C-alpha cells in the first residue's frame, strides 16, 4: 500500500501487559498484536500513550521477561517505515534506552504537542497532571530521581522485578473499580487541566491515557478532551483520519464505534 493511502493516526494506551496473570496478559497481548496487524495497512503514525507494561525496569544487562510478540510487532512496524511513539506511564516510567534502540520507537517522558493534518494535538499519559494527587506527585519525583533509580538497580532483577510487580498489583487492587466511575466534568482533573491550557493556547484535541475510562468531553466549541480507555476492560483506541477523531473498540477482530 502506498504512503498516500496511509492517512490514519492511531492512539492507544494502558495495555498493562503482565497483569493480572501471565495467562490473561498473554491473551491480551495476542489481541493487541492482532489489532496492530489490522491497522498496519492504513497507519501513518501510531502513538502508544503509556502504561504499555504493568511494570518495566531496564537493568544494564536485563529486562523483564515476556511481551516478545508485541516487541517483535513494533519492530516490524518501525522497520516498515511507520513511526511509533511510546510514552512512559506511571507503571513503566523506567523505560530507558533499550526499547527505543531495539524497536526503533520515539520515547516521550513528558507531554508533547503535535500538528497532525490541520488539527493541533496535546498528548500525554496524564499521570501527575492537573489539580490534587499531591502524594503521587511526590512519589513520582522519587521514582524519577536518578539516585533512587541507581539504588533500585543494585537489587537483583529477580527480587527487584518481583517487588515492583507485587506493589503494582496491590495498588490496582486497592483502587478497585474507581477508574470506572465518571467524576463529572468539573471533577475530571485532566479536563480541568486541559481547560487551563486552553486559556492560553488552542488545541483541537487533548489526548490522554492513565484514566482507564474512555471519555470524550467537549471543552469548547472547537476543542475536545479524549481519554483512550484501557485494554484491561474496554479495548478502546482512537482513530484520527486527518479530519475527525473517533474512539473505537477492538472486539476480537471486529471494529466498533465505542458507545458511551
N, C-alpha and C positions, 0 to 999 in steps of 0.2 A: 504494500500500500504506500502511495506517495506521501511525502510530508504535507502536501497541500490538502489531503483529506484528514489529517490528524488535527482536528480542531478542538478537541475536548481536553480540559484540565480537570483532574480528579483530586479530591481531598478525602482522606480517611484518618482516623486516629483510634487510640485506645484499643489495640488488639489484645494487650495484656497476655502475650504468649508466655506460657509457663504456669498460668493459673486456670482453674483452681487445682487441676490434677494433670498429670502427664497425658493421660488418655484424652481428656476433653480439650486440652491445649493442642494436641496433635490433630484432632478432628477439625478444630477451628483453623489451624494453620493451613490445612489442605483446602478449606473453603476460601481462605484469603488468597492462596495461590491460584485457585480456580477463578476467582474474581479478577485477579491481575491478568490471567490469560484472556479473560473476556474483554477487558478494556484495552488490552495491548494494541489492537489494530487502529483504535481511534485516539489513543492517548498522545497528546502533545507534551504534557508535563504531569508529574504526579507529586503530590505533597502528602507525606505521612506525618501527621501533626502530633506526635508524642505518645509516650507510653505504649510503644510497639511491643516492648518486653515488660513483663511484670517485675522483673529485676534484671539489671545488666551492670556488670562492673568489669572493666578490662584491666587485668593484670598485665605486666610487661610481656609475659610469655604464656598467658592462659586467658580463656574467655569461657563464659557459661556454656555447658553442653546443650545441644539441641538447636532447633529452629533452622536447620540446614536447608529445608525446602524453600522457605521464604528468602533466606540469604542468596541461595542459588538463583531464584527467580529475579530478585532485584538486580543481581549482577548481569543476568541475561538482558534485562530491560535496559540498563545503562549501557551495556556493550552494544546494544542495537541503536543507541542514539537518543533514547528517551530520558530526559533529565528527571532525576528523582531527588526530592528534598526531604530530609529527615530532621524532625525537631526532637530535641530531648524533652522528656516529660519529668514529672516528679518521681516516677518509678525507674527511669532509665537515664538519669542525668549524667551517669558515669560512662557514657559513650565518649571515647576519646578519638584516637586516630585509626583504629583497626577497621571499623566499618566504612568510614569514608575512603580509606585507601584501598581496601579489598573489594568493596562493592561499587565504588565509583559514584557515591552519592554526595550531595552537598549537605553539610551538617549545620544546623542552626540551634544555638543555645538561647537565643533571645528573639523577641518578636521581629518580624520583617514587614516591609511594605513592598508591594509588587503591583505593577501595571500589567494587567492581562487583558488583551484586546482593548476595549475602550472603558474598562472598569478598573477601579482602584481598590486593592485588597489590603487589609491589615490581617496578618496571620500570626498566630501564637498558640502554644499549647494551652496557656491560660492559668497555670498554677502561679500563685503569688501575685496575681494582678487584681486590681480593684480594692475596695474597702474591706477592712476586717481581716480575720485569719492571721493575726499577728504572731501567734505561736509557730505556725507553719513557716511564715516568712523568716523568722529567726532560725528555725531548723534548716531551711533551705540554704541560708548563708553558711551554716556549719557544714552541710553536705558538700557545698561548692568550694569550701576552703581547701587550698592545695595541701596544707599541712595535715588536715584531717584525712584527706584522701591518701596521703603518704602513709599515715599510721594504719589506715584500713588495709592498704596494700601489703603491709607487713604480716597480716593474718594469712594463714594458709588458705588457698582457694576453697578447699573442702569445707573449712569452718566458716570463712567469710561469706561465701555464697549461701550456705545453709542458714546462717544467722540473718542475713538480709532478706532472704526469701521467706523465712518464718515471720519476720517482722511485718513484711508486706501483706502476708495472708491474714495476720492478726488485725492489721489496720483495716483491711477490707471487711472483715467480719464485724468489727466494731461499728463501721459506718452503716452496715446493714443495707436497707433499701432507701436511704436518704437521697441518693443520687437520682432516684426515680420520681421524686416529687418536685413539681414545678413550684417555685417560691413566689411567683408573681413578678411581673416585670420590674416593679420598683425595688424588689429584693434580690433579683438575679445580679450578682455582683459583677459579672462580665458585661452585662448590659449597661449597668451603671458606669463601669469603666469606659466602655465604648462611647457612651453619651458625653463623657467628659472630654474625650479626644475630639469628638465632633464639634465641640465648641471652638476649636482652633484649626481643625483640618478636616476636609471632607474625605470619606471613604465610602465606596458603594457597598462593600461587604466587609464585615468583621468575622473572621473565621477562627473558631477555637475548638479544641478538644477538651479534655480534663473533666468536664461537667458530666459526661456519660449520657445525659438525657438529650435526645435530638430536639433542637429548638430552632425556630425561625421567627425572630422578633423584629418587627418594623420599628426602627429607631427614629426615622424621619421619612419624609416623602420619598427620598432617594437613597436611603441607607438602611441596611439590614444587619442584624447580628444573627449568625448561624452557628449553632453548636452541632458538631458532627456525630454526636452519639457515641456508641461503642460497638465492639464486636463480641462482647460477652452476652448481650441480650438482644440488641437491635440490628446488628449487621448493616449499619447505615453508612452512606458515603455521599459526598457532594459531587455533582456533575455540572461543570460550567462549560457551556458550548460556545462561548465567545460573546453571548448576549445575555443569557439567563442562567441562574444557578438554581439547581433543583436537588433537594435531598431525596435519595433513592435508597432502596433496601435490596440487599442481596438475599435471595431466598432459594438456596440450593440450586443455583443456576438460573432462576427466574429473576427478572428485574422488575421491581415495583416502585412506583412513586410512594414515598413514605407518607402515611396518613397520620396526622397529629390527633 
